[in-house]
Amino acid sequence: MEFKEGPLRATLSTIGRKTGKEHAVELRAVYYRGNFYFSRRNPDSDWLKNAAANPDVTVIIGDTSFPGRASVVKDDALARKISALKYSDRRSEDSRIVLEVRPCG
């Protein structure tokens, strides 16, 4: 399945770093250059901490799911690009922690 680059609604499923149980949260995401991106202004989100502890995640869009490998984006230019794609207002200027999910398989 191909996606148009830009923002979309997706569910990110992670494995709890403390419980070991699956956790799913619906988030606004960005599809860009074949990868999915999720972002937060602060690092306190459980989904972000879970993905950092166990990078094997699943992205679900509609009836389709994709296993993926998550990593925190270190490239500031890429993080700014994701924010610009995700938001069309002043929020695009906020500093964010960006999680990249590369589809596997």
N, C-alpha and C positions, 0 to 999 in steps of 0.2 A: 504494500500500500504506500502510495506517495502522498506527501503532505506539502502544502504551500508553505513557504518560509514565512515566519511571523508568529504572532501569538495564537494560542489555542488553549482549550481546557483539557486537562489530562489528569489522570489519577496516578500518583506515584506510590508504589507498594514497596515497603522496606521491611527488613527483619529487625525487630526491637533489640537494641544493644543490651538491654537488661533482661527482658523477658524471653527473647528468642522467638517470639510470636510475630506473625505477619501483621503489619499495620499499613493501611491504605488511607491516603488523603487526597482529595481533589484540589488541584492547584491550577493557577494560571501559569502556563509554560510558554516556551518559545521553541519552535522548530527552526533550526538554522544549520545549513550545510550538512544535513544528514544526521544531526544529533539533536537531542532534546535538552533544554536548559530550564532549570528551576532556580529561583532566586529569593533571597530574604535580605532585609536591612540589618538584621542581627543574627548571631549564630545560635540563638537559643531554641530554635525549632527542633522538635523531636525528630521529624523526618530528616532534617539535615544531619543531626548527630547520628541517627541510625545509619544513614547512607555512608557517612565517614567511617563508622565502625565496621560495617559490612557492605561493601560496594556492589554486591550482587543485588540488583533491584529489578522491578518490573514497571514499565510504563503502560498504562491502559488508556486507550482512546476509543470511545464507543465500545464496540464488541471485539476490538482487536487489542491484543497485548503483545508487548515486546520485552524479552529479557534484555537487560543492559548492565553495563559496568559504569558506576558513578565515580566521579572525581571532582574535587573542588578546582575551579578555574583559577589559575595563578596569573594569567595574562590580563592586565588591567584594560587594555584596548578591547579585548574580546568581551570582558565583563561589561564595559560601557556600551558596546554594540548590542548586547543582549538586552540591557535596560532600555535602550532606544527603541528596539523592536517590540518590547513588551509593553511599554507605556508611551502614550503620545502627549503626556502632560508633564508637569514639573517633576513628577516622580522619576522620570527618566534620568534626571540629574543626580539622584541620590546614590550614594555609594552602597553597593550590594555585594553579598556573598553569593556567588553563582555556582551551582552544581551542574556539571555536564554529565549527561547519560549517553553513552555510545551504545547503540543497539548491538546485540550479539547474535550471531547466527544468520 
